[in-house]
């Protein structure tokens, strides 16, 4: 029985199958729909549809409304979080993300980075990260609306470390494959802010900063010298001794990036690399003392240590000499630990697939 106000899905399915079943001789496939059938079909299809653009306009109006007015109408900060969560679901679609500016939601969303409630600031940063991820148009829109400045300010000065980490996550999405964004980040002393984040005691912020740093060093090798001049290597060496395995590996990855540039390497550890040699010997000695079953999870770290040793000293490390590295080939690059965090999203994969040769579309089951 059809519920009032709901589409007749069972009836619609039965009708669709009857129209597409080649064995059904009771229907002439060339016969056009009657006006009554057409009207019923369209009403059934539209009854449960949602006008997302209209809904995004409504959300944008809520975000534009002064907080005092919302509170007077009984709208709490938790309600605003819920609205932002819904908005994030909508902008997962690249088309909806690109409509955010047109419906008036982009400016108020950026403004929420300064909201008095930390959960709302964090959620706003998350939504912005989704909006700009692998999306050149929205990246440009956010840049035009001074989103980079707002995110950098939040990243550098917000009192809540979770909000800072969310803002840095949005920055990483904003600069990804975006020359305008990476240049703006550099000019705004972005590296200096990354160094402050790495100097903090918050592991989550450290991990995110290391990931962004790795991307920047890969994007522009000249930044290796900048990192060395700003004093990153001693800090990276310290983080490479962390008890957190992810931080250790990501710090080693950044050290490998710096070591690929002779000038940066010399600036970092001196011409004889004595400090670096002491550190590497210390770490490799700890790996040699491990049992085989404990050494297996440390393989990526061992490969990075060996790569760093070979880059700086031109010879295989003791780990390789003793056969403790199970590598399919000596010429393979080191594992891209931090880069794994920047793997293409479903949105980006879909964009890539659309550029490939399209397969013929299967025939529609529904014949109108």
Residue pairs with C-beta under 8 A, 6 or more apart in sequence:
2 8
2 11
5 47
6 47
6 48
7 43
7 44
7 45
7 47
7 48
8 44
9 44
11 44
12 41
12 44
12 45
15 37
15 41
16 365
16 366
17 365
18 24
18 26
18 27
19 27
19 29
19 366
19 367
20 364
20 365
20 366
20 367
29 367
33 41
33 368
52 90
52 93
52 96
53 96
53 99
53 103
55 86
55 90
56 87
56 90
56 96
56 99
56 100
56 103
56 105
57 103
57 104
57 105
59 83
59 86
59 87
59 90
59 105
60 100
60 103
60 104
60 105
60 108
61 104
62 70
62 75
62 80
62 83
63 80
63 83
63 105
63 108
63 109
63 111
63 112
64 104
64 108
67 115
67 116
70 79
70 80
77 117
77 119
77 120
80 117
80 120
81 119
81 120
81 123
84 112
84 120
84 123
84 124
84 126
84 127
85 123
87 105
87 109
87 127
88 123
88 126
88 127
88 130
90 96
91 97
91 100
91 127
91 130
91 131
92 130
92 347
94 134
94 135
94 138
94 347
94 351
97 130
97 131
97 132
97 135
97 138
98 135
98 137
98 138
98 141
100 106
100 109
100 131
100 138
100 141
101 138
101 141
101 145
106 131
106 141
106 142
106 145
106 147
107 145
109 124
109 127
109 128
109 131
110 124
110 128
110 142
110 145
110 146
110 147
110 150
111 150
112 120
112 121
112 123
112 124
113 121
113 124
113 125
113 128
113 150
113 151
113 153
113 154
113 167
114 121
114 150
114 154
115 121
115 124
118 158
118 159
118 160
118 162
118 163
121 154
121 158
121 160
121 163
121 166
122 160
122 162
122 163
122 166
125 151
125 154
125 163
125 166
125 167
125 169
125 170
126 166
126 169
126 170
128 142
128 147
128 151
128 170
128 173
128 174
129 166
129 169
129 170
129 172
129 173
129 174
130 173
131 138
131 142
132 138
132 139
132 142
132 147
132 170
132 173
132 174
133 173
133 176
133 345
133 347
133 348
134 173
134 176
134 177
134 344
134 345
134 347
134 348
134 351
135 347
136 177
136 178
139 174
139 178
139 180
139 181
140 180
142 148
142 174
143 174
143 178
143 180
143 181
143 184
147 174
148 171
148 174
148 181
148 184
148 185
148 188
149 188
151 167
151 170
151 171
151 174
152 167
152 171
152 185
152 188
152 190
152 193
154 163
154 164
154 167
155 164
155 167
155 168
155 171
155 193
155 197
156 164
156 193
156 196
158 164
158 167
161 200
161 202
161 204
161 205
162 204
164 197
164 205
165 202
165 204
165 205
165 208
168 197
168 205
168 208
168 209
168 212
169 208
171 185
171 190
171 212
172 208
172 211
172 212
172 215
172 342
174 181
175 181
175 182
175 185
175 212
175 215
175 216
176 215
176 342
182 216
182 219
182 220
185 216
186 216
186 223
190 216
191 213
191 216
191 223
191 226
191 227
191 230
191 232
192 230
194 209
194 212
194 213
195 230
195 231
195 232
195 235
197 205
197 206
197 208
197 209
198 206
198 209
198 210
198 213
198 232
198 235
198 236
198 239
199 235
200 206
203 242
203 244
203 247
206 239
206 247
207 244
207 246
207 247
207 250
210 239
210 247
210 250
210 251
210 253
210 254
210 338
211 250
211 338
211 341
211 342
213 227
213 232
213 254
213 338
214 250
214 253
214 254
214 257
214 337
214 338
214 339
215 338
215 339
215 342
216 223
217 223
217 224
217 227
217 254
217 257
217 258
218 257
218 339
221 260
221 261
224 257
224 258
224 260
224 261
224 264
225 261
225 263
225 264
225 267
227 233
227 254
227 258
227 264
228 258
228 261
228 263
228 264
228 265
228 267
228 268
229 267
232 254
232 258
232 268
233 255
233 258
233 268
233 269
236 251
236 254
236 255
236 258
237 251
237 255
237 275
237 276
237 279
239 247
239 248
239 250
239 251
240 248
240 251
240 252
240 255
240 279
240 283
241 248
241 279
241 283
242 248
242 251
245 297
245 301
246 337
248 301
249 300
249 301
249 304
249 337
250 337
250 338
252 301
252 304
252 305
252 308
252 337
253 304
253 334
253 335
253 336
253 337
253 338
253 339
254 338
255 304
255 308
256 304
256 307
256 308
256 311
256 334
258 264
258 265
258 268
259 265
259 268
259 308
259 311
259 312
260 311
265 273
265 311
265 312
268 276
269 275
269 276
269 312
273 312
273 313
276 308
276 312
277 312
277 313
280 305
280 308
280 309
280 317
283 301
283 305
284 302
284 305
284 309
284 317
284 318
284 319
287 295
287 298
287 301
287 302
287 305
287 319
287 324
288 318
288 319
288 322
288 324
290 298
295 302
295 324
299 325
299 326
300 335
300 337
302 319
302 324
302 325
303 325
303 327
303 334
303 335
304 334
304 335
304 337
305 317
305 319
306 316
306 317
306 319
306 320
306 325
307 333
307 334
309 315
309 316
309 317
310 316
310 317
319 325
344 352
